[in-house]
Amino acid sequence: MIDRKNLTTIKKERREKKLRVPVLPIEEAEIKNKATDAGMTVAEYLRNLGMGYQVPSIVDSRQVDSLLKINGDLGRLGGLLKLWLTNDKRTKLIGKPELHMPLDSIRNTQNTMLDVIIKLKK
């Protein structure tokens, strides 16, 4: 098996040998989609799989940025809600559990989103 460290040297060499792999049309489409999702050509993708390397998954950075923006918006919303609740005389009649319920919901949503973002980054 080729060591991953020697891959740089191998990349400089010209690959002249070609392998032919018969596939069904549906398999071809799936392989091409997976290669595109990984940010690789079909040849690179299949070569990495065949050599036993883990194919990295590329996450669309726009999606991660969007999740981070939503997470920030939730934090700001929680802050505004908390400010409104603490300064409004009408909320004095409402118990603490009722006041903290929406804040807890926002915190739980933020934590769930952060877990997803961390998994995506790995």
GUVO-37505 format. One record per residue: residue in three letters; y, x, z of N, C-alpha, C, O in turn. Coordinates in nm, 4 decimals. Atoms other than C-alpha are relative to their C-alpha. Last residue first. Layout:
<rs>
 residuo  n.north   n.east     n.up ca.north  ca.east    ca.up  c.north   c.east     c.up  o.north   o.east     o.up
     ALA        Y        X        Z        Y        X        Z        Y        X        Z        Y        X        Z
...
</rs>
This chain:
<rs>
 residuo  n.north   n.east     n.up ca.north  ca.east    ca.up  c.north   c.east     c.up  o.north   o.east     o.up
     LYS   0.1127  -0.0942  -0.0159   1.7567  -1.4993   1.1061  -0.0725   0.0216  -0.1273  -0.1694   0.0975  -0.1310
     LYS  -0.0483  -0.1383   0.0105   2.0969  -1.6553   1.0202  -0.1154   0.1003   0.0047  -0.1044   0.2104  -0.0492
     LEU  -0.0368  -0.0269   0.1378   1.9418  -1.9963   0.9541   0.0403   0.1448  -0.0213   0.0112   0.2030  -0.1258
     LYS   0.1235  -0.0059   0.0779   1.7673  -2.0012   1.2931   0.0285   0.0333  -0.1455  -0.0469   0.1080  -0.2077
     ILE   0.0677  -0.1243  -0.0390   2.0970  -1.9153   1.4660  -0.1296   0.0163  -0.0783  -0.1606   0.1265  -0.1236
     ILE  -0.0729  -0.1113   0.0613   2.2767  -2.1904   1.2718  -0.0690   0.1329   0.0311  -0.0828   0.2179  -0.0569
     VAL   0.0287   0.0018   0.1435   2.0127  -2.4477   1.3669   0.0667   0.1181  -0.0691   0.0054   0.1832  -0.1537
     ASP   0.1407  -0.0389   0.0159   2.0355  -2.3535   1.7343  -0.0379   0.0069  -0.1478  -0.1053   0.1003  -0.1913
     LEU   0.0052  -0.1453  -0.0189   2.4165  -2.3696   1.7126  -0.1432   0.0521  -0.0135  -0.1650   0.1594  -0.0698
     MET  -0.0527  -0.0648   0.1205   2.3941  -2.7199   1.5663  -0.0068   0.1517   0.0120  -0.0435   0.2197  -0.0839
     THR   0.0975   0.0207   0.1074   2.1682  -2.8392   1.8468   0.0454   0.0701  -0.1271  -0.0336   0.1369  -0.1940
     ASN   0.1141  -0.0878  -0.0281   2.3995  -2.6848   2.1067  -0.1071  -0.0111  -0.1076  -0.1647   0.0895  -0.1494
     GLN  -0.0397  -0.1385   0.0249   2.7038  -2.8496   1.9488  -0.1175   0.0953   0.0206  -0.1414   0.1838  -0.0615
     THR  -0.0080  -0.0149   0.1446   2.5313  -3.1889   1.9387   0.0380   0.1425  -0.0371  -0.0184   0.1992  -0.1306
     ASN   0.1377  -0.0014   0.0507   2.4347  -3.1544   2.3045  -0.0026   0.0193  -0.1518  -0.0847   0.0944  -0.2044
     ARG   0.0612  -0.1292  -0.0356   2.7930  -3.0600   2.3961  -0.1423   0.0112  -0.0534  -0.1809   0.1159  -0.1055
     ILE  -0.0623  -0.1016   0.0871   2.9315  -3.3612   2.2043  -0.0609   0.1365   0.0283  -0.0930   0.2100  -0.0651
     SER   0.0526   0.0231   0.1343   2.6844  -3.5940   2.3785   0.0551   0.1036  -0.0981  -0.0183   0.1569  -0.1813
     ASP   0.1366  -0.0531   0.0014   2.7726  -3.4436   2.7154  -0.0625  -0.0147  -0.1383  -0.1334   0.0743  -0.1852
     LEU  -0.0115  -0.1464  -0.0025   3.1411  -3.5078   2.6455  -0.1374   0.0658  -0.0042  -0.1572   0.1646  -0.0749
     PRO  -0.0338  -0.0486   0.1348   3.0664  -3.8650   2.5409   0.0138   0.1518  -0.0057  -0.0200   0.2140  -0.1063
     MET   0.1027   0.0325   0.0989   2.8742  -3.9274   2.8676   0.0385   0.0473  -0.1416  -0.0416   0.1151  -0.2059
     HIS   0.0685  -0.1219   0.0447   3.1210  -3.7427   3.0929  -0.1060  -0.0264  -0.1076  -0.1524   0.0672  -0.1727
     LEU  -0.0938  -0.0939   0.0612   3.3650  -4.0289   3.1301  -0.0727   0.1193  -0.0609  -0.0356   0.1685  -0.1674
     GLU  -0.0443   0.0578   0.1268   3.0956  -4.2900   3.1896   0.0953   0.0938  -0.0742   0.0955   0.0990  -0.1971
     PRO   0.1111  -0.0033   0.0972   2.9331  -4.0709   3.4535   0.0395  -0.0547  -0.1364  -0.0008  -0.0009  -0.2395
     LYS   0.0209  -0.1296   0.0635   3.2725  -4.0093   3.6187  -0.1164   0.0013  -0.0991  -0.1048   0.0629  -0.2050
     GLY   0.0713  -0.1012  -0.0766   3.3402  -4.3752   3.6855  -0.0219   0.1285  -0.0785  -0.0165   0.1305  -0.2014
     ILE   0.1306  -0.0300   0.0591   3.6060  -4.5749   3.5040  -0.0649   0.1122   0.0806   0.0012   0.2085   0.1194
     LEU   0.0936   0.1037  -0.0409   3.8903  -4.7183   3.7110  -0.1416   0.0248  -0.0527  -0.2375  -0.0367  -0.0061
     LYS   0.0258  -0.0198  -0.1443   4.0968  -4.3978   3.6844  -0.1036  -0.1003   0.0507  -0.1743  -0.0727   0.1476
     THR   0.1356  -0.0538  -0.0171   4.0603  -4.4281   3.3058  -0.0339   0.0257   0.1464  -0.1479   0.0594   0.1784
     ARG   0.0994   0.1064   0.0168   4.3604  -4.6611   3.2843  -0.1426   0.0507   0.0236  -0.2312  -0.0271   0.0590
     LYS   0.0149   0.0731  -0.1264   4.5876  -4.3920   3.4300  -0.1073  -0.1078  -0.0087  -0.1708  -0.1409   0.0914
     ASP  -0.0206   0.1440   0.0192   4.5317  -4.1708   3.1235  -0.0292  -0.0738   0.1309  -0.1390  -0.0637   0.1858
     ASN  -0.1411   0.0362  -0.0108   4.5847  -3.7996   3.1814   0.0260  -0.1495  -0.0093   0.1393  -0.1932   0.0110
     THR  -0.0559  -0.0452  -0.1281   4.2277  -3.6912   3.2612   0.1452  -0.0415   0.0193   0.1936  -0.0459   0.1324
     LEU   0.0618   0.0674  -0.1142   4.0685  -3.9007   2.9897   0.0635   0.0407   0.1326   0.0755  -0.0413   0.2236
     TRP  -0.0385   0.1411  -0.0011   4.3086  -3.7918   2.7181  -0.0533  -0.0704   0.1246   0.0171  -0.1485   0.1886
     LEU  -0.1417   0.0066  -0.0322   4.2636  -3.4246   2.8022   0.0469  -0.1445   0.0108   0.1181  -0.1808   0.1044
     LYS  -0.0122  -0.0348  -0.1415   3.8840  -3.4608   2.8069   0.1462  -0.0089   0.0449   0.1751  -0.0618   0.1521
     LEU   0.0528   0.1130  -0.0764   3.8858  -3.6405   2.4747   0.0160   0.0242   0.1494   0.0547  -0.0654   0.2245
     LEU  -0.0977   0.1094   0.0080   4.1127  -3.3774   2.3241  -0.0442  -0.1207   0.0816   0.0362  -0.1851   0.1490
     GLY  -0.1189  -0.0386  -0.0761   3.8870  -3.0987   2.4483   0.1061  -0.1087   0.0001   0.1669  -0.1372   0.1032
     GLY   0.0338   0.0085  -0.1421   3.5746  -3.2755   2.3251   0.1189   0.0353   0.0876   0.1429  -0.0289   0.1898
     LEU   0.0074   0.1423  -0.0324   3.7332  -3.3258   1.9847  -0.0318  -0.0198   0.1481   0.0275  -0.1048   0.2145
     ARG  -0.1380   0.0475  -0.0109   3.8278  -2.9580   1.9727   0.0039  -0.1480   0.0377   0.0874  -0.1906   0.1176
     GLY  -0.0591  -0.0606  -0.1194   3.4692  -2.8595   2.0481   0.1431  -0.0471   0.0219   0.1825  -0.0790   0.1341
     LEU   0.0566   0.0694  -0.1165   3.3335  -3.1051   1.7923   0.0593   0.0537   0.1300   0.0886  -0.0226   0.2221
     ASP  -0.0640   0.1322  -0.0065   3.5723  -2.9651   1.5312  -0.0514  -0.0792   0.1198   0.0255  -0.1466   0.1883
     GLY  -0.1346  -0.0193  -0.0542   3.4496  -2.6134   1.6100   0.0746  -0.1312   0.0151   0.1446  -0.1532   0.1140
     ASN   0.0177  -0.0370  -0.1397   3.0877  -2.7194   1.5558   0.1363   0.0201   0.0677   0.1570  -0.0252   0.1803
     ILE   0.0316   0.1248  -0.0714   3.1846  -2.8971   1.2351  -0.0150   0.0279   0.1495   0.0299  -0.0502   0.2334
     LYS  -0.1233   0.0784  -0.0031   3.3519  -2.5767   1.1150  -0.0230  -0.1307   0.0773   0.0591  -0.1708   0.1598
     LEU  -0.0870  -0.0612  -0.1007   3.0440  -2.3715   1.2094   0.1311  -0.0779   0.0132   0.1829  -0.0930   0.1239
     LEU   0.0548   0.0318  -0.1326   2.8203  -2.6127   1.0183   0.0876   0.0576   0.1107   0.1105  -0.0075   0.2126
     SER  -0.0234   0.1421  -0.0226   3.0460  -2.5846   0.7118  -0.0514  -0.0432   0.1367   0.0158  -0.1179   0.2078
     ASP  -0.1419   0.0158  -0.0332   3.0478  -2.2059   0.7354   0.0335  -0.1455   0.0306   0.1109  -0.1744   0.1219
     VAL  -0.0150  -0.0517  -0.1358   2.6662  -2.2096   0.7462   0.1453  -0.0143   0.0443   0.1719  -0.0555   0.1572
     GLN   0.0617   0.0966  -0.0907   2.6558  -2.4359   0.4416   0.0154   0.0449   0.1449   0.0447  -0.0359   0.2330
     ARG  -0.0899   0.1153  -0.0092   2.9071  -2.2182   0.2560  -0.0570  -0.1048   0.0945   0.0180  -0.1706   0.1667
     SER  -0.0998  -0.0263  -0.1048   2.6979  -1.9133   0.3418   0.0998  -0.1144   0.0126   0.1584  -0.1343   0.1189
     ASP  -0.1309   0.0170   0.0606   2.4105  -2.0566   0.1397   0.1063   0.0144   0.1089   0.1132  -0.0667   0.2013
     VAL  -0.0620   0.1247  -0.0404   2.1073  -1.9236   0.3182   0.1385  -0.0042  -0.0629   0.2120   0.0945  -0.0601
     ILE  -0.1451  -0.0084   0.0006   1.9096  -1.6571   0.1427   0.0555  -0.1375   0.0329   0.0251  -0.2363  -0.0339
     SER  -0.0591   0.1272   0.0401   1.5456  -1.6428   0.2416   0.1511   0.0146   0.0078   0.2047   0.0592   0.1093
     PRO  -0.1100   0.0514  -0.0818   1.3990  -1.2971   0.2476   0.0532  -0.1310  -0.0548   0.0622  -0.1504  -0.1761
     VAL  -0.1094   0.0349   0.0892   1.0597  -1.2523   0.0847   0.1122  -0.0582   0.0849   0.0938  -0.1595   0.1524
     GLN  -0.0540   0.1308  -0.0329   0.8316  -1.0788   0.3304   0.1194  -0.0253  -0.0916   0.2097   0.0577  -0.1020
     TYR  -0.1288  -0.0025  -0.0672   0.6594  -0.7911   0.1616   0.0441  -0.1428   0.0302   0.0104  -0.2366  -0.0421
     GLY   0.0126   0.0352  -0.1411   0.2880  -0.8123   0.0900   0.1300   0.0068   0.0766   0.1302   0.0014   0.1996
     MET   0.0067  -0.1244  -0.0774   0.3024  -0.6212  -0.2382  -0.0073  -0.0276   0.1498  -0.0176   0.0651   0.2301
     GLY   0.1237  -0.0720   0.0301   0.2147  -0.9353  -0.4321  -0.0171   0.1266   0.0804  -0.1295   0.1674   0.1097
     LEU   0.1129   0.0746  -0.0563   0.4882  -1.1361  -0.2623  -0.1304   0.0751  -0.0189  -0.2117   0.0846   0.0730
     ASN  -0.0083  -0.0079  -0.1462   0.7486  -0.8691  -0.3338  -0.1152  -0.0739   0.0664  -0.1740  -0.0245   0.1626
     ARG   0.0358  -0.1371  -0.0381   0.6329  -0.8364  -0.6954   0.0026   0.0135   0.1520  -0.0885   0.0716   0.2111
     LEU   0.1455  -0.0132   0.0062   0.6371  -1.2156  -0.7385  -0.0462   0.1398   0.0408  -0.1509   0.1547   0.1039
     TYR   0.0615   0.0903  -0.0968   0.9975  -1.2399  -0.6170  -0.1517   0.0180   0.0023  -0.2106   0.0378   0.1085
     GLU  -0.0201  -0.0578  -0.1337   1.1186  -0.9362  -0.8071  -0.0720  -0.0825   0.1056  -0.1368  -0.0286   0.1953
     ALA   0.0786  -0.1245  -0.0095   0.9632  -1.0662  -1.1296   0.0127   0.0630   0.1381  -0.0873   0.1029   0.1979
     VAL   0.1404   0.0395  -0.0166   1.0995  -1.4185  -1.0778  -0.0865   0.1251   0.0170  -0.1775   0.1276   0.0999
     THR   0.0588   0.0392   0.1272   1.4456  -1.2732  -1.0265  -0.1444  -0.0388   0.0279  -0.1987  -0.0084   0.1341
     MET   0.0739  -0.1024   0.0736   1.5755  -1.2775  -0.6755  -0.0369  -0.0504  -0.1381  -0.0344  -0.1704  -0.1656
     GLY  -0.0994  -0.0869   0.0618   1.8287  -1.4675  -0.4644  -0.0628   0.1131  -0.0796  -0.0063   0.2221  -0.0884
     ALA   0.0049  -0.1296  -0.0675   1.5586  -1.6119  -0.2368   0.1009   0.0982  -0.0586   0.1157   0.2095  -0.0080
     ASP  -0.0380   0.0210  -0.1401   1.6456  -1.9664  -0.3438   0.0038   0.1311   0.0781   0.0828   0.1466   0.1713
     THR  -0.1439   0.0253  -0.0013   1.6317  -1.8513  -0.7064   0.0499  -0.0181   0.1421   0.1541   0.0361   0.1789
     ALA  -0.0640  -0.1282   0.0314   1.2852  -1.7035  -0.6554   0.1517  -0.0141   0.0051   0.2210   0.0716   0.0600
     LYS   0.0107  -0.0837  -0.1200   1.1724  -2.0240  -0.4829   0.0648   0.1362  -0.0212   0.1285   0.1897   0.0695
     ASN  -0.0890   0.0535  -0.1037   1.3014  -2.2373  -0.7687  -0.0008   0.0875   0.1244   0.1045   0.1159   0.1815
     LYS  -0.1378  -0.0297   0.0410   1.1375  -2.0149  -1.0304   0.0997  -0.0500   0.1041   0.1974   0.0182   0.1349
     ILE  -0.0198  -0.1446  -0.0173   0.8044  -2.0264  -0.8451   0.1440   0.0365  -0.0350   0.2077   0.1137   0.0367
     GLU  -0.0066  -0.0277  -0.1445   0.8252  -2.4070  -0.8151   0.0265   0.1482   0.0267   0.1069   0.1822   0.1134
     ALA  -0.1263   0.0529  -0.0509   0.9081  -2.4519  -1.1838   0.0174   0.0327   0.1482   0.1259   0.0710   0.1919
     GLU  -0.1077  -0.0828   0.0548   0.6229  -2.2248  -1.2905   0.1354  -0.0449   0.0563   0.2160   0.0376   0.0992
     GLU   0.0011  -0.1238  -0.0774   0.3822  -2.4047  -1.0590   0.1126   0.0923  -0.0459   0.1788   0.1570   0.0353
     ILE  -0.0551   0.0340  -0.1318   0.4771  -2.7405  -1.2148   0.0049   0.1237   0.0904   0.0976   0.1384   0.1700
     PRO  -0.1454   0.0214   0.0080   0.4261  -2.5963  -1.5620   0.0639  -0.0325   0.1348   0.1744   0.0133   0.1640
     LEU  -0.0295   0.1333   0.0509   0.0803  -2.4669  -1.4637   0.1524  -0.0168  -0.0077   0.2254   0.0537   0.0620
     VAL  -0.0395   0.1016  -0.0977   0.0384  -2.0945  -1.4209   0.0197  -0.1337  -0.0701   0.0408  -0.1400  -0.1912
     PRO  -0.0065   0.1366   0.0521  -0.1286  -1.8058  -1.6024   0.0327  -0.0994   0.1118  -0.0268  -0.0958   0.2195
     VAL   0.0583   0.0939  -0.0954  -0.0344  -1.4689  -1.4547   0.0113  -0.1399  -0.0584   0.1218  -0.1931  -0.0698
     ARG  -0.0105   0.1363   0.0505   0.0284  -1.1803  -1.6902  -0.0733  -0.0917   0.0961  -0.1897  -0.0690   0.1292
     LEU   0.1149   0.0824  -0.0354   0.0993  -0.8431  -1.5392   0.0244  -0.1405  -0.0536   0.1366  -0.1911  -0.0516
     LYS  -0.0272   0.1422  -0.0213   0.3367  -0.5960  -1.6973  -0.1312  -0.0703   0.0319  -0.2361  -0.0392  -0.0244
     LYS   0.1192   0.0847  -0.0033   0.3343  -0.2176  -1.6808   0.0394  -0.1433   0.0295   0.1270  -0.1687   0.1121
     GLU   0.0478   0.0220   0.1366   0.6486  -0.0350  -1.7860  -0.1206  -0.0927  -0.0050  -0.1446  -0.1585  -0.1063
     ARG   0.1271   0.0714  -0.0065   0.8505  -0.0352  -1.4672  -0.0431  -0.0336  -0.1418   0.0240  -0.1091  -0.2121
     ARG   0.0068   0.1123   0.0943   1.1185   0.2264  -1.4983  -0.1382  -0.0622   0.0091  -0.2396   0.0072   0.0019
     GLU   0.0956  -0.0165   0.1087   1.1569   0.4384  -1.1878   0.0013  -0.1231  -0.0893   0.0308  -0.2342  -0.0454
     LYS  -0.0626  -0.0843   0.1017   1.4743   0.4159  -0.9801  -0.0915   0.0205  -0.1202  -0.0445   0.0489  -0.2303
     LYS  -0.0950   0.0809   0.0763   1.3346   0.1200  -0.7856   0.0655   0.0797  -0.1117   0.1050   0.0233  -0.2137
     ILE   0.0729   0.0780   0.0989   1.0357   0.3340  -0.6824   0.0960  -0.0814  -0.0861   0.0725  -0.0976  -0.2059
     THR   0.0465  -0.0922   0.1029   1.2565   0.5873  -0.5063  -0.0684  -0.0759  -0.1123  -0.0490  -0.0444  -0.2297
     THR  -0.1201  -0.0475   0.0692   1.4341   0.3121  -0.3165  -0.0383   0.0944  -0.1128   0.0168   0.0859  -0.2225
     LEU  -0.0385   0.1001   0.0985   1.0983   0.1488  -0.2312   0.1224   0.0435  -0.0791   0.1331   0.0117  -0.1976
     ASN   0.0045  -0.0635   0.1318   0.9771   0.4632  -0.0565   0.0440  -0.0943  -0.1109   0.0423  -0.0567  -0.2281
     LYS  -0.0999  -0.1073   0.0027   1.0887   0.3270   0.2800   0.0061   0.0672  -0.1367   0.1121   0.1132  -0.1793
     ARG  -0.1312   0.0614   0.0289   0.8933   0.0004   0.2214   0.1088   0.1069  -0.0107   0.2056   0.0878  -0.0843
     ASP  -0.0859   0.0092  -0.1173   0.5700   0.2011   0.2125   0.1371  -0.0527  -0.0414   0.1905  -0.0134  -0.1451
     ILE  -0.1235  -0.0760   0.0109   0.3471   0.1249  -0.0834   0.0851  -0.0241   0.1235   0.1032  -0.1377   0.1674
     MET  -0.1180   0.0839   0.0000   0.0000   0.0000   0.0000   0.1246   0.0885   0.0000   0.1278   0.1920   0.0667
</rs>
